[in-house]
Amino acid sequence: MSSDIAARYSADVEEDRIFRLAAPHYDEAQQTIAIAIQSHFRGSNTQSLAMLEIGCGTGLTSDIILDADKRISLLALDNVESIVEQAKYRFKNKQESRVEFVHADALECLQEQPAGSLDAVLSALVLHNCPNEYRKEVYAEIFRVLKPDGLFINVDKYASDNESEHQAALEWQIKRFDIFDTEGRSDLKERWTTHYYEDEKPEVILYEREYIKDLEALGFRDIKRVYRYQLEASYVAKK
Ligand SMILES: C[S@@+](CC[C@H](N)C(=O)[O-])C[C@H]1O[C@@H](n2cnc3c(N)ncnc32)[C@H](O)[C@@H]1O
């Protein structure tokens, strides 16, 4: 992983905090993961739930996942080693033993998992960074590793199929990055603005319609959008 790629993401917990000021709805969006886990697994009497998180960053989403159900054991991966180290450090202090953080590429790690072995695969704000072709391979691997009736929950930047709605949401978000100046972090404003425009490139942009089409083609069912605010949406699908 080159430092250029690593520099696209939040570098530490303090940056995560400032970023949340620019995108306050991220927390609400991420809570949809817990809600979906709870509504799907509440009635199940299984003793343990095996889950995999793609792109854990410093572990903010991992926290939400683990809090959703005490039976969860979580394999959380990220392909930036320094970020994984921070996640490990944070959770060591919390004495949480139900999570294992690994430095790995999403596709490679999924390919190592046995077919039909996971109750859920979860991800927040990761896949929109990946090229379309890579993403399709990831979806196929997620389908393979899920148990029948397993869940795939993804909170992400999904471009609305309505282009003018998408452009308005993008402008809203870029304007919100002014808050980085107030926090004395104009460097972050520049970095995140660049990141957001890069996500618009045709080979990367994650359109809602393409997402649904790709998942349906693999055999996913009950594909539902459970949240949208500006650029972000949350999708739940079942195997
Ligand atoms: C925006 S962060 C989100 C982290 C966390 N879900 C959160 O919301 O705080 C995206 C993370 O995905 C990781 N990532 C991006 N592409 C990846 C890939 N192909 N495999 C594994 N991790 C990846 C990045 O290193 C980064 O830490």
The ligand as an SDF file (V2000), in Angstrom:
LIG
                    3D

 27 29  0  0  0  0  0  0  0  0999 V2000
  -13.3910    5.9990    5.0900 C   0  0  0  0  0  0  0  0  0  0  0  0
  -12.5840    4.7010    5.9280 S   0  0  0  0  0  0  0  0  0  0  0  0
  -13.9260    4.0030    6.8320 C   0  0  0  0  0  0  0  0  0  0  0  0
  -13.5170    3.3440    8.1060 C   0  0  0  0  0  0  0  0  0  0  0  0
  -14.6650    2.9980    9.0600 C   0  0  0  0  0  0  0  0  0  0  0  0
  -15.6350    2.1190    8.4230 N   0  0  0  0  0  0  0  0  0  0  0  0
  -15.3440    4.2650    9.5410 C   0  0  0  0  0  0  0  0  0  0  0  0
  -16.4340    4.5760    9.0470 O   0  0  0  0  0  0  0  0  0  0  0  0
  -14.7590    4.9690   10.3810 O   0  0  0  0  0  0  0  0  0  0  0  0
  -12.2660    3.5300    4.6340 C   0  0  0  0  0  0  0  0  0  0  0  0
  -11.2520    2.4650    5.0050 C   0  0  0  0  0  0  0  0  0  0  0  0
  -11.2680    1.4360    4.0120 O   0  0  0  0  0  0  0  0  0  0  0  0
   -9.9500    0.9700    3.8050 C   0  0  0  0  0  0  0  0  0  0  0  0
   -9.9100    0.3450    2.4720 N   0  0  0  0  0  0  0  0  0  0  0  0
  -10.0900    0.9420    1.2650 C   0  0  0  0  0  0  0  0  0  0  0  0
   -9.9850    0.0400    0.2780 N   0  0  0  0  0  0  0  0  0  0  0  0
   -9.7300   -1.1590    0.8590 C   0  0  0  0  0  0  0  0  0  0  0  0
   -9.5030   -2.4630    0.3600 C   0  0  0  0  0  0  0  0  0  0  0  0
   -9.5120   -2.7260   -0.9370 N   0  0  0  0  0  0  0  0  0  0  0  0
   -9.2640   -3.4640    1.2470 N   0  0  0  0  0  0  0  0  0  0  0  0
   -9.2450   -3.2110    2.5690 C   0  0  0  0  0  0  0  0  0  0  0  0
   -9.4520   -1.9820    3.1200 N   0  0  0  0  0  0  0  0  0  0  0  0
   -9.6810   -0.9620    2.2670 C   0  0  0  0  0  0  0  0  0  0  0  0
   -9.1000    2.2240    3.9470 C   0  0  0  0  0  0  0  0  0  0  0  0
   -7.7710    1.9310    4.2760 O   0  0  0  0  0  0  0  0  0  0  0  0
   -9.8310    2.9960    5.0480 C   0  0  0  0  0  0  0  0  0  0  0  0
   -9.2670    2.7610    6.3230 O   0  0  0  0  0  0  0  0  0  0  0  0
  1  2  1  0
  2  3  1  0
  2 10  1  0
  3  4  1  0
  4  5  1  0
  5  6  1  0
  5  7  1  0
  7  8  2  0
  7  9  1  0
 10 11  1  0
 11 12  1  0
 11 26  1  0
 12 13  1  0
 13 14  1  0
 13 24  1  0
 14 15  1  0
 14 23  1  0
 15 16  2  0
 16 17  1  0
 17 18  1  0
 17 23  2  0
 18 19  1  0
 18 20  2  0
 20 21  1  0
 21 22  2  0
 22 23  1  0
 24 25  1  0
 24 26  1  0
 26 27  1  0
M  CHG  2   2   1   9  -1
M  END
$$$$
